[in-house]
């Protein structure tokens, strides 16, 4: 028995050297794997972009594509690099779309140039079928867009100057500057560049916030990009006095919920007040550890203390 054990567990000098080298290699690899992460920076994850991509993916899987209340059509579209993109489907007025919005609908650069030339020469889409006449518009593409085209008929203007029709309010001259906190969706459509879809979306977001404290908040509205904001910036303003204020020393968590304040943050603010007493300043809510500087900057205009 001892001989058997000796045969298996006894190493000559060459074998011992080999075992030592093997153990050394394994040790070096283990050390490298544990410290290698410290030698390169990992770029921060773009959670906003990831969230949008996840919405689109979930919509495609569900079979009823809809993202943030807007239907999309999962339709492959080739880019110049041969990558697949998804053509979106949402209600739109062809007289108001930007180049980027046409691209999101799946139109090519050539088709977009044709539409721009048509509009630059005074052309206007008066009915859905007018879009079908654009050179290069394939029947199948038009068929997928048709149900989303929203062109309201022009109001009738009579000899006495009276205006009647679905867009009678739009025919009335819009004020030089429109207060975003006071205008309803019909009044918002009088601003060039804001159609019915954007008007309803702006009002809905404004109400969820409790009012706009700056017009730059428009760019937080779904699909409202920098290009559209630049086109209307000088036509609108906000009256900060119209913003709904919440007293953080008297409110409940439900009162604080908004696009800027999630339930866990609202709940933490109220619980902290109940445990430690009233807040002396708005900045005191940062003592909950859930309100960082960026969140405070966004919500401060909506809060007061007594």
PyMOL commands that set and color helices and strands:
alter all, ss='L'
color gray80, all
select helices_A, chain A and resi 2-9+13-39+47-62+99-105+109-120+129-132+139-146+168-171+185-188+196-209+215-220+226-235+240-242+253-256+263-276+282-288+293-302
alter helices_A, ss='H'
color red, helices_A
select strands_A, chain A and resi 66-67+70-78+84-88+156-157+163-164+178-179+236-237+246-247+303-304
alter strands_A, ss='S'
color yellow, strands_A
deselect
rebuild
show_as cartoon
